[in-house]
Amino acid sequence: MEGQKTKTTSMDSSFPVLLPEDPTIHLEPAEFRERIFASVAKEAKWKENLKTTNSNPALSAQTPPKAAVTISAAQSNYDSSGNAFVDALVQEAKNPGTQKVSLEELDAKNLTHTDNSGVTHASTESHLVDLFHTLDGEPNEEKLITLEPLLEKAWADDALVTLKIIWNCRSIHLGKGERSMFYVALGWLKDNHPQTLLTNLPWITRGVIEKLPQKERKEDETSVVIENQTLGVDDREVVHGVSHGYWKDLLNLLALSANDQLGMKNPESVLKNRTRAPQETLEKLDIELPLRAKKIKVSAMDVNEKRAYLKIPREDRMKEAHKIISVQKEASKKRKRSRETSLHEKLWKKFESDSFHRALHNTIARMFADQLRKDKILLEGGSKQQLKEISLCAKWAPSLERFHDKQTLIATTIAELLFPAENIKKEGDTRETYLKRAREQYRASFLSPLRKALQVVERDISANNFTGLKYAQVPSLAMDLYKKLFAKKDRDNFLKYLLDVQAGKQTISGSVLMPGPLVHQWIHARNDEIARLTLNSQWETLIQRIKDSGSLSDSIAVCDVSGSMMSLPVNGATMYENAVGLSLVLSTVTKAPFGGKMITFSESPRIVTINEDGNKSSFVEQVDKVQNMPAGFNTDFLAVFTKAILPLAIKNEVKPEDMVKRVFVFSDMQFDEARGNTDPWATHYQIIEKEYKAAGYEVPELIFWNLSQRKTGSTPVTQDMPGTALVGGQSQAMLKVFLEGGSFDDGKVEEEDEVEGEGEDDDGFEVIQKKKKAVTPLSLVMKAIKHQAYDMLKVVD
């Protein structure tokens, strides 16, 4: 039809699709594995001969001391909880105290200063614990310099444990959910243990983690074993299981490799550089004319020029404008073709000269093709149960001529695997023509129908079709990304959906979101009603997922709200917002009497009652309660214990059994110097331990949750200090390690018991009394990685 845009396909595109032909992609799994291992082993040996030691000095920057500000606490009338110490905590919120302490300079082995002159350990004295403690946050230069030798030492100590720590870094459901540092660590594996990396790639995307707690699974929903000849690995997937990462991770790794950024480099320099170039201004007359516009906006002209220009007949002005636009469109096409040609030449050379990149490319292509075939069979089966089993592979599979395909041409190899030349190549076709035909078939026969079946929300967004969107089926991350767009384009229906969620008539996804970014969004939402409803609902889903995983008792959160926490946002949140979010999660999931309470600290500690008088506060109300408190600049961590918890217990004659048993400290660990302490070498933990013992109390179990986004410059405890643990990252998923009755709490990962005492009972039989061995930073690491979802990882080289 005249005037209608002609529909084009991949066959009409000038986009370069050729890659060197590689017959190994069609080999049987065992032979394919043998062939790629031989190629990467040869290259690794060559690199080893050329390897030299990098001796770049570590960066060290000291920040000036911070000014002191006192934080006020929320006050409320409070009836007794039945626990003397909890009552004391709440009453102390009305009349807080402050403390100033000092330390002499340090010069001792494995001791260093925090940024605020506090004494801390330089290392946990375990390379494995140091790695677990370090592998999160922003991959800046300082952290990368530290990380490479640490990975080498940890691998030398225990290669398999190191591999599991790396996977824990990425694990969305069991670990830190970190993307960038995971890619950096895999880059290190590429350079040092390439066969191990290639072998374990499937365990990024396979559903090896139970989504539902064991008790909630139906009887027929047991672990299944599926013969998997294509991948050549034992299949340990579980019914409706979830994965450590997602399919896009594979494409990101390949894009990094194609750009020579898969290694000890910041991956975001490639992955965040995806914005389109700004539209160029029109030349000559400097007029702005959208292609469909009917009006011309004249700019950059003085008054006389505009008058002269406007005297030109409108029809002539329009013709001139369209000429300019045509010239610019043609110039833009030439630039685009030039960029594509240049990138294609680089990829061709990379594919021919870099055996690891070629092995990675082909391995990932086979993984995608394999899963897409399985999903297509399920789709064609058509039953409700079969449709539920379709994976998200098609959602994340590379779209033609989009970012990942442009960077890697991975869609070409996937298409070649799905549509071999002998099946679709026509007489007279060149290899390029055949590949274009295969790519078009890949789009039409796999991507489109599978994405339609998955109801991928981006399809409707691209088509500007918001009517009838099933919001309850929108995944967590997509809802988080598009909720503002839903509110703008479909406000009435979206608002009705949110009200139905609030009333319990609908559900909303949110279990894999992180609390810090939710706090960040509310702080910047300016009391928007849609944001209020959405965030409250997403929070409830997140909390319920944690509660379904187990229970927590006798615990309280200590939240650092000092000035050093007011960082620039990383992964959607500042350190302060991450601390607040994680503290609120812990406060909400902890059982009474400690549930619903938290302690903030800066210059002085403050007890905050989140849920007062038994009334449950919404998420945004909880954030407002913390946010409305004044924030200070000091980080007097010691005062939390020596001027709040311990004095309250002594004053109120709290029995040891009523004391809080576990304290989670959410902080960047840059604590103030402990002034007034007689031992200049004592760390904060040692001072706390001494004070508690003098008062006749056991020190509560201290979980130091490091939220620092730079190199871990302070380590509060060492690997074998009983009653302590080191955790890090933005994700609440790591809380599952501490839950009672959860997937980590089974006979396989229990701590060994230690003998507390022995004797004889009334009948003369010998009795040995035991108690659970106290957690240590090292034992916590081992517990975190002993989950069965890490069992399939293996070291090859």
C-alpha positions in Angstrom: 0.0 0.0 0.0 1.3 3.4 -0.9 2.8 5.3 2.0 3.0 2.3 4.2 6.4 1.2 5.5 7.7 -1.9 3.9 8.1 -4.8 6.3 11.7 -6.2 6.2 13.3 -9.3 7.5 16.8 -10.4 8.3 17.2 -11.4 4.7 17.0 -7.7 3.7 19.4 -6.4 6.3 22.9 -5.1 5.6 24.0 -6.2 9.1 27.1 -8.4 8.8 26.3 -11.9 10.1 29.3 -14.0 8.9 31.6 -15.8 11.3 34.3 -18.3 10.4 32.8 -21.7 9.8 33.6 -24.0 12.8 32.5 -27.7 12.4 33.1 -28.3 16.1 29.8 -26.8 17.1 28.0 -29.8 15.6 30.1 -32.5 17.4 28.8 -34.8 20.0 29.2 -33.5 23.6 32.2 -35.6 24.6 34.1 -34.8 21.4 33.2 -31.1 21.6 34.4 -30.9 25.2 37.6 -32.7 24.3 38.3 -30.4 21.3 37.7 -27.1 23.1 39.7 -28.3 26.2 42.6 -29.1 24.0 42.5 -25.7 22.3 42.2 -23.7 25.6 44.9 -25.8 27.3 47.3 -25.1 24.5 46.6 -21.3 24.7 46.8 -21.4 28.6 50.2 -23.1 28.4 51.5 -20.4 26.0 50.2 -17.6 28.3 51.8 -19.2 31.3 55.2 -19.0 29.7 54.7 -15.3 29.1 53.2 -14.5 32.5 54.9 -11.9 34.6 54.1 -10.7 38.1 52.1 -7.5 38.3 53.5 -5.4 41.2 51.2 -2.4 41.1 51.1 -0.9 44.6 47.8 -1.0 46.4 46.1 2.4 46.7 45.7 3.8 50.2 43.6 6.9 50.9 42.8 8.3 54.2 39.6 10.3 54.7 39.5 13.1 57.3 37.8 12.5 60.6 34.0 13.1 60.7 32.1 15.7 62.7 29.9 14.5 65.5 26.1 14.7 65.4 23.6 13.2 67.8 20.7 11.3 66.5 17.3 11.6 68.1 15.1 8.5 68.5 11.5 7.8 67.9 9.6 7.7 71.2 6.4 6.0 72.2 4.5 4.8 75.1 5.4 1.1 75.6 3.9 -1.7 77.6 6.2 -4.5 78.9 7.1 -7.1 76.3 7.7 -9.7 79.0 11.5 -9.5 78.3 13.4 -7.3 80.7 16.2 -6.4 78.2 13.7 -5.5 75.4 11.9 -3.3 77.9 15.1 -1.6 78.8 16.0 -1.1 75.1 12.7 0.7 74.4 12.9 2.9 77.5 16.5 3.9 76.7 15.2 5.3 73.4 13.7 8.2 75.3 17.0 9.3 77.0 20.0 8.3 75.0 23.6 9.0 76.0 26.8 9.6 74.1 30.5 8.6 74.5 33.8 9.9 73.2 36.8 7.5 73.2 40.4 7.5 71.9 43.3 5.2 70.8 47.0 5.6 70.3 48.5 4.9 66.9 49.0 1.3 65.9 52.0 -0.6 64.7 51.3 -4.3 65.0 51.1 -7.4 62.8 47.7 -7.8 61.2 46.3 -4.6 62.7 45.4 -1.5 60.9 43.3 1.7 61.1 39.8 2.3 59.9 39.3 5.6 58.1 38.3 6.9 61.5 41.4 5.7 63.4 39.7 2.7 64.9 41.8 -0.4 65.5 40.9 -3.3 63.2 42.4 -6.4 61.7 44.0 -6.1 58.3 43.0 -9.7 57.4 41.0 -12.6 58.8 44.2 -14.7 58.5 42.3 -16.9 56.0 42.5 -16.4 52.3 39.1 -18.1 51.9 37.3 -15.9 54.4 39.0 -12.8 53.1 37.8 -13.7 49.6 34.2 -14.3 50.9 34.4 -11.0 52.7 35.8 -9.1 49.7 33.9 -10.5 46.7 31.1 -7.9 46.5 30.5 -4.2 45.9 31.9 -2.0 43.1 34.9 -3.5 41.2 37.0 -0.3 41.4 40.7 -0.2 40.9 41.6 -0.5 44.5 39.5 -3.6 45.0 40.7 -5.2 41.8 44.4 -4.8 42.8 43.6 -6.7 46.0 41.4 -9.3 44.5 43.7 -10.9 42.0 46.4 -12.2 44.5 43.7 -13.1 46.9 42.0 -15.3 44.4 45.4 -17.0 43.7 46.0 -17.6 47.4 42.5 -18.9 48.1 42.7 -21.2 45.1 46.0 -22.6 46.3 44.4 -23.2 49.8 41.2 -25.0 48.5 40.3 -24.7 44.8 36.8 -26.2 45.2 35.8 -23.9 48.1 37.1 -21.0 46.1 34.9 -22.0 43.1 31.9 -22.2 45.4 32.6 -18.8 46.9 32.7 -17.4 43.4 29.3 -18.9 42.6 27.9 -17.7 46.0 28.8 -14.2 44.9 26.4 -14.4 42.0 23.7 -16.6 43.6 20.5 -14.5 43.5 18.6 -16.8 45.9 21.3 -18.1 48.2 24.2 -15.6 48.1 25.0 -12.0 47.4 23.4 -11.6 44.1 26.4 -9.6 42.8 26.9 -9.4 39.1 30.0 -7.3 38.4 32.3 -9.0 40.9 31.1 -12.4 39.7 32.1 -11.5 36.2 35.5 -10.3 37.4 36.1 -13.6 39.2 35.1 -15.6 36.1 37.5 -13.5 34.2 40.2 -14.6 36.6 39.1 -18.2 36.0 39.4 -17.6 32.3 43.0 -16.5 32.6 44.0 -19.2 35.1 41.6 -22.1 34.9 39.7 -21.9 31.6 38.5 -25.5 31.5 37.0 -25.1 35.0 35.1 -22.0 33.8 33.8 -23.7 30.6 32.8 -26.9 32.6 30.7 -25.0 35.2 28.9 -22.5 32.9 25.7 -24.5 32.9 25.4 -24.1 36.6 24.8 -20.4 36.2 21.4 -21.0 34.5 20.2 -24.4 35.5 17.4 -24.6 38.1 19.3 -26.3 41.0 17.7 -24.3 43.9 14.4 -25.3 45.3 12.0 -22.4 44.9 9.5 -23.7 47.5 10.5 -24.9 51.0 10.5 -28.7 51.3 7.4 -28.7 53.5 5.3 -26.8 50.9 6.2 -29.0 47.9 3.6 -31.5 46.7 4.3 -35.1 47.0 5.0 -35.6 43.3 7.3 -32.6 43.1 10.5 -34.3 43.8 13.9 -34.0 42.3 14.0 -35.2 38.7 16.8 -36.5 36.5 16.6 -35.7 32.8 18.9 -37.3 30.4 20.9 -34.5 28.9 23.2 -35.7 26.2 23.6 -32.2 24.7 25.2 -30.6 27.7 27.2 -33.6 28.7 26.7 -33.1 32.4 24.8 -34.7 35.2 21.4 -33.0 35.5 20.6 -32.0 39.1 17.7 -29.7 38.4 14.7 -29.7 40.7 11.1 -29.3 39.9 10.3 -25.6 39.4 13.8 -24.8 40.6 15.5 -21.5 40.3 19.1 -20.8 39.2 22.1 -19.0 40.7 22.1 -16.5 37.8 20.2 -16.0 34.6 20.7 -16.5 30.9 21.8 -13.0 30.3 24.9 -13.6 32.4 26.2 -15.8 29.6 25.7 -13.1 27.0 27.3 -10.5 29.2 30.4 -12.8 29.7 30.6 -13.2 25.9 30.3 -9.5 25.3 33.1 -8.8 27.8 35.3 -11.4 26.1 34.6 -9.9 22.7 35.7 -6.5 24.0 38.8 -7.9 25.8 37.2 -6.9 29.2 36.7 -10.4 30.7 39.4 -10.3 33.4 40.5 -8.1 36.3 38.7 -5.1 34.8 35.4 -3.3 35.6 32.8 -5.0 33.4 30.4 -2.1 33.6 32.6 -0.1 31.2 31.1 -2.4 28.5 27.8 -3.4 29.9 26.6 0.1 30.9 27.8 1.7 27.6 24.6 0.8 25.8 22.9 4.1 25.3 22.2 5.4 21.9 24.2 8.2 20.5 22.4 11.6 20.8 20.4 12.7 17.8 22.4 15.2 15.8 21.1 18.7 15.2 20.0 19.7 11.8 22.7 21.5 9.8 22.4 24.6 7.7 19.2 26.2 8.9 19.5 24.6 12.3 15.8 23.7 12.4 14.3 20.9 14.4 11.8 18.8 12.5 10.6 15.4 13.6 9.9 13.1 10.7 6.1 13.2 11.3 5.9 16.7 12.6 3.8 19.3 10.7 5.4 22.3 12.3 8.9 23.7 12.1 10.7 25.0 15.1 13.4 27.5 14.2 16.3 28.0 16.5 19.7 29.5 16.6 18.7 32.4 14.4 18.7 36.1 15.2 15.5 38.1 14.7 16.4 39.3 11.2 17.3 35.7 10.0 14.0 34.4 11.4 12.0 37.1 9.7 13.7 36.4 6.4 13.3 32.6 6.8 9.6 32.9 7.6 9.0 34.9 4.4 9.9 31.7 2.4 6.8 29.9 1.4 5.9 27.1 3.9 6.0 24.4 1.1 9.6 25.4 0.2 10.6 25.4 3.8 9.3 21.9 4.2 11.1 20.7 1.1 14.3 22.1 2.3 13.9 20.6 5.8 13.2 17.1 4.3 16.3 17.4 2.1 18.4 18.1 5.2 16.8 15.2 7.0 17.4 12.9 4.0 21.1 13.9 3.8 21.5 13.3 7.6 19.7 9.9 7.4 22.0 8.8 4.7 25.0 10.0 6.6 23.8 8.2 9.7 23.3 5.0 7.7 26.9 5.2 6.4 28.3 5.8 9.9 26.2 2.9 11.2 27.5 0.6 8.4 31.0 1.7 9.1 30.7 0.9 12.8 29.2 -2.5 12.0 31.9 -3.3 9.5 34.6 -2.3 12.0 33.1 -4.3 14.8 32.6 -7.3 12.5 36.2 -7.3 11.4 37.3 -7.2 15.1 35.0 -10.1 15.9 36.3 -12.1 13.0 39.9 -11.6 14.1 38.9 -12.4 17.7 37.2 -15.6 16.7 40.2 -16.8 14.6 43.0 -15.8 17.0 41.5 -16.4 20.5 40.8 -20.0 21.2 39.2 -19.4 24.6 36.8 -16.8 23.1 35.9 -19.2 20.4 35.3 -22.0 22.9 33.2 -19.7 25.1 31.2 -18.5 22.1 30.5 -22.0 20.9 29.7 -23.4 24.4 27.2 -20.6 25.1 25.6 -21.0 21.7 25.1 -24.7 22.3 23.6 -24.1 25.7 21.1 -21.6 24.2 20.2 -23.9 21.2 19.8 -26.9 23.5 17.4 -25.2 25.8 15.4 -23.5 23.0 14.9 -26.9 21.4 13.5 -28.3 24.8 11.3 -25.3 25.3 9.9 -25.6 21.7 8.9 -29.2 22.4 7.1 -28.2 25.6 5.4 -25.4 23.7 4.2 -27.7 21.0 3.0 -30.1 23.6 0.5 -27.4 24.7 -0.6 -28.8 28.0 -0.8 -26.5 31.0 1.9 -28.4 32.8 4.2 -28.4 29.8 3.8 -24.6 29.4 4.7 -24.1 33.0 8.0 -25.9 32.4 9.2 -23.5 29.7 12.3 -21.8 30.8 13.2 -18.1 30.5 15.9 -18.9 27.9 13.9 -17.3 25.0 13.3 -14.2 27.0 17.0 -13.6 27.4 18.2 -15.2 24.1 19.9 -12.6 21.9 17.5 -10.5 19.7 18.7 -10.0 16.2 20.9 -6.9 15.7 20.5 -5.8 19.3 23.3 -5.2 21.8 24.6 -8.7 22.5 24.2 -9.8 18.9 26.0 -6.7 17.7 28.8 -7.3 20.2 29.3 -11.0 19.6 27.2 -12.3 16.6 26.1 -15.1 19.0 22.7 -15.2 17.3 24.4 -16.4 14.1 25.9 -19.5 15.8 22.6 -20.3 17.7 20.7 -20.1 14.4 23.3 -22.3 12.7 22.9 -24.9 15.4 19.1 -24.8 15.2 19.0 -24.8 11.4 21.9 -26.6 9.9 22.8 -25.9 6.3 21.7 -29.3 5.1 18.1 -28.5 6.3 17.5 -25.0 5.0 20.2 -23.9 2.6 18.9 -23.4 -0.9 20.8 -24.0 -4.2 22.9 -21.1 -5.0 23.0 -19.7 -1.5 26.3 -18.3 -0.2 27.2 -19.0 3.4 26.1 -15.4 4.2 22.7 -15.9 2.6 22.2 -19.2 4.4 23.1 -17.6 7.8 20.6 -14.8 7.2 17.9 -17.3 6.4 18.8 -19.3 9.6 18.8 -16.1 11.7 15.3 -15.2 10.4 14.1 -18.8 11.2 15.6 -18.5 14.6 13.6 -15.3 15.2 10.3 -16.5 13.7 10.3 -20.1 14.9 11.8 -19.8 18.3 12.0 -16.3 19.8 8.6 -15.0 18.7 6.4 -18.0 19.7 8.3 -18.7 22.9 8.3 -15.1 24.1 4.6 -14.9 23.3 4.0 -18.0 25.4 6.1 -16.6 28.2 4.1 -13.4 28.0 7.3 -11.4 28.0 6.1 -7.9 29.0 8.7 -6.2 26.8 6.7 -7.4 23.8 3.7 -5.4 24.8 5.8 -2.4 25.9 7.5 -2.3 22.5 4.1 -2.5 20.8 2.7 0.2 23.1 0.0 -2.3 24.1 -0.8 -1.8 27.8 -4.5 -2.8 27.7 -5.0 -6.1 29.3 -1.5 -6.5 30.7 -1.5 -9.3 33.4 0.5 -7.4 36.0 0.4 -10.3 38.5 2.6 -12.3 36.0 5.2 -9.6 35.5 8.5 -10.8 37.1 10.1 -8.9 40.0 12.8 -7.1 38.1 10.5 -6.2 35.2 8.0 -4.8 37.7 10.7 -2.8 39.4 11.9 -1.5 36.0 8.6 -0.6 34.4 6.3 0.3 37.3 6.6 4.1 36.5 5.8 3.3 32.8 2.7 1.3 33.9 1.6 4.1 36.1 2.0 6.6 33.2 0.5 4.5 30.4 -2.2 2.5 32.2 -2.7 4.3 35.5 -6.3 3.3 36.2 -5.8 -0.4 35.6 -2.4 -0.5 37.3 -3.8 1.3 40.4 -6.7 -1.1 40.5 -4.3 -4.0 40.4 -2.2 -2.5 43.2 -5.3 -2.0 45.4 -6.3 -5.6 44.7 -2.8 -6.7 45.8 -3.3 -4.8 49.0 -6.6 -6.4 49.5 -5.2 -9.9 49.0 -7.0 -10.5 45.7 -3.9 -10.4 43.6 -0.2 -11.1 44.0 2.9 -9.2 43.0 6.5 -10.4 42.4 9.3 -9.0 44.5 11.1 -11.9 46.2 14.4 -11.4 44.4 14.5 -7.6 44.8 17.0 -6.2 47.2 15.8 -4.0 50.2 18.3 -1.2 49.6 17.0 -0.2 46.2 13.5 -0.3 47.5 14.5 2.2 50.3 16.2 4.3 47.7 13.1 4.4 45.5 10.8 5.5 48.3 13.2 8.2 49.5 13.1 9.7 46.0 9.4 9.0 45.3 8.2 12.2 46.9 5.2 10.5 48.5 3.8 9.3 45.1 0.8 7.1 45.8 1.6 4.6 43.0 5.1 4.2 44.4 3.7 3.8 47.9 1.4 0.9 46.9 3.9 -0.8 44.7 6.8 -0.7 47.2 4.7 -1.8 50.1 3.4 -4.8 48.1 6.9 -5.7 46.8 8.2 -5.5 50.3 5.5 -7.9 51.6 6.4 -10.4 49.0 10.2 -10.1 49.7 9.5 -10.6 53.5 7.2 -13.5 53.0 9.9 -15.3 50.9 12.4 -14.9 53.7 9.8 -16.2 56.3 9.0 -19.2 54.1 12.7 -20.1 54.2 13.0 -20.4 58.0 12.7 -18.4 61.2 14.9 -16.1 63.2 14.9 -15.3 66.9 16.8 -13.5 69.7 18.3 -11.2 67.1 18.5 -7.4 66.6 19.9 -5.2 63.8 22.4 -2.5 64.4 22.3 0.0 61.6 25.1 2.4 60.7 23.6 5.8 59.8 26.9 7.8 59.9 28.2 10.2 57.3 30.5 7.6 55.7 27.4 5.6 54.6 26.1 8.5 52.5 27.8 7.2 49.3 26.9 7.5 45.7 24.3 4.8 44.7 25.8 1.5 43.5 23.4 -1.0 42.0 20.5 1.2 42.9 21.3 2.2 46.5 23.7 4.0 48.8 25.4 2.1 51.7 23.0 4.0 54.0 20.0 2.8 52.1 21.3 -0.8 52.0 21.9 -0.7 55.8 18.4 0.6 56.4 16.8 -1.9 54.1 18.6 -4.9 55.5 18.0 -3.8 59.1 14.3 -3.4 58.4 14.2 -6.9 56.8 15.9 -8.4 59.9 13.6 -6.5 62.3 10.5 -7.7 60.4 11.4 -11.4 60.1 12.7 -11.8 63.7 10.3 -13.3 66.2 9.1 -11.4 69.3 10.3 -10.0 71.6 13.2 -8.6 69.6 11.3 -8.4 66.3 10.1 -4.9 65.3 13.1 -3.2 66.9 16.5 -2.0 65.7 19.4 0.1 66.9 20.9 3.0 64.8 24.3 4.4 65.6 26.4 7.3 64.6 27.9 9.4 67.4 25.6 7.7 69.8 23.2 4.7 69.6 19.5 5.0 69.4 16.8 2.3 69.9 14.1 2.5 67.3 10.8 0.7 67.7 9.5 0.0 64.1 6.2 -1.5 65.1 4.8 0.2 68.1 2.1 -1.1 70.5 1.6 -4.2 68.3 0.6 -2.1 65.3 2.3 -3.3 62.1 3.8 -0.5 60.1 4.0 -0.6 56.3 7.4 -0.5 54.5 7.2 3.1 53.6 6.2 4.1 57.1 9.2 2.2 58.5 11.5 3.9 56.0 10.1 7.3 57.0 10.6 6.6 60.6 14.3 6.0 60.1 14.7 8.6 57.4 13.2 11.4 59.5 15.8 10.9 62.3 18.8 13.3 62.0 22.0 11.6 60.8 25.4 12.2 62.2 29.0 11.8 60.9 30.7 9.8 63.7 30.7 6.0 63.7 31.0 5.1 67.4 30.2 1.4 67.1 31.6 0.6 70.6 29.0 2.8 72.2 26.2 0.5 71.0 27.5 -2.1 73.4 29.3 -0.2 76.2 26.8 2.7 76.4 23.5 1.1 75.4 23.0 -2.7 75.4 25.3 -3.6 78.4 24.5 -0.7 80.7 20.8 -1.2 80.1 21.1 -4.9 81.0 23.1 -4.1 84.2 20.7 -1.3 85.3 17.6 -3.4 84.7 19.2 -6.6 86.2 18.5 -8.5 83.0 19.1 -12.2 83.3 21.6 -13.7 80.9 18.9 -15.8 79.2 16.9 -12.7 78.4 19.8 -11.0 76.6 19.9 -10.6 72.9 21.8 -13.6 71.5 22.7 -12.4 68.0 23.5 -8.9 66.7 23.7 -8.1 63.0 25.9 -5.0 62.3 25.1 -3.4 58.9 27.9 -1.0 58.3 30.9 0.0 56.1 33.1 -1.1 59.1 34.9 2.3 59.3 34.4 2.6 63.1 35.7 5.4 65.3 38.7 5.0 67.5 37.9 3.5 70.9 38.8 6.4 73.2 39.5 5.8 76.8 40.5 2.2 76.3 43.6 1.3 78.3 44.9 -1.2 75.7 46.0 0.7 72.6 46.1 -2.5 70.5 42.6 -3.8 71.3 40.1 -4.1 68.5 36.4 -3.2 69.0 35.4 -6.8 69.4 38.1 -7.4 72.1 36.9 -4.4 74.1 33.3 -5.5 73.9 34.2 -9.1 74.9 36.1 -7.8 77.9 33.3 -5.5 79.1 30.7 -8.2 78.8 32.7 -10.8 80.7 33.3 -8.3 83.5 29.6 -7.8 83.8 28.9 -11.5 83.8 27.3 -11.7 80.4 28.3 -13.7 77.3 29.0 -11.6 74.3 26.1 -11.9 71.8 27.0 -13.5 68.4 28.1 -10.7 66.2 27.4 -10.8 62.5 29.5 -8.1 60.8 27.7 -7.3 57.5 30.1 -5.3 55.4 28.4 -2.8 53.0 31.6 -1.0 51.9 31.7 -0.4 48.2 35.5 -0.1 48.0 38.3 -2.4 49.1 37.7 -4.1 52.4 40.0 -1.9 54.4 38.9 -3.1 57.8 38.2 -6.6 59.2 36.6 -6.6 62.6 37.5 -10.2 63.5 39.7 -13.0 62.3 38.8 -16.4 60.9 38.6 -18.4 64.1 37.0 -15.9 66.6 34.1 -17.8 68.1 30.7 -16.1 68.1 31.4 -14.0 65.1 30.8 -14.0 61.3 31.6 -11.8 58.3 29.0 -11.3 55.6 28.7 -8.7 52.8 26.7 -7.5 49.9 23.3 -5.9 49.3 21.1 -9.1 49.2 18.9 -10.3 52.0 19.4 -13.8 50.6 22.4 -14.3 52.8 20.2 -14.1 55.8 19.0 -17.6 54.9 22.2 -19.0 56.3 21.2 -17.9 59.8 17.5 -19.0 59.6 16.3 -21.9 61.8 14.6 -24.7 59.9 15.7 -23.5 56.5 17.6 -25.2 53.7 20.9 -24.4 55.3 19.8 -25.8 58.6 20.1 -29.6 58.1 22.4 -32.3 59.3 24.7 -31.8 56.4 25.8 -28.3 57.5 25.4 -28.4 61.2 28.3 -27.2 63.3 30.1 -29.9 65.3 29.3 -30.0 69.0 31.9 -29.4 71.6 31.9 -31.0 75.1 30.6 -28.6 77.8 30.9 -31.0 80.7 30.4 -34.7 81.7 29.3 -36.7 84.7 26.9 -39.5 85.7 23.1 -39.5 86.0 21.1 -40.9 88.9 21.4 -44.4 87.5 25.1 -44.3 87.2 25.3 -43.9 83.4 27.9 -41.6 82.0 26.4 -38.4 80.6 28.2 -36.1 78.2 26.7 -32.6 77.9 27.2 -30.9 74.6 26.4 -27.5 73.2 26.5 -26.3 69.6 29.9 -25.0 68.6 30.0 -21.2 68.2 30.0 -19.9 64.7 33.2 -18.4 63.4 33.9 -16.5 60.2 35.4 -19.6 58.6 32.6 -21.9 59.7 30.0 -19.4 58.3 31.7 -19.5 54.9 31.7 -23.3 54.9 28.0 -23.3 55.9 27.1 -20.8 53.2 28.7 -22.9 50.4 27.7 -26.4 51.6 24.1 -26.0 50.3 23.3 -28.8 47.8 22.9 -26.2 45.0 26.7 -25.9 44.9 27.4 -29.7 44.9 27.7 -30.0 41.2 30.5 -27.5 40.8 33.8 -29.1 39.9 37.5 -28.1 39.5 39.0 -29.4 36.2 42.3 -27.6 35.8 
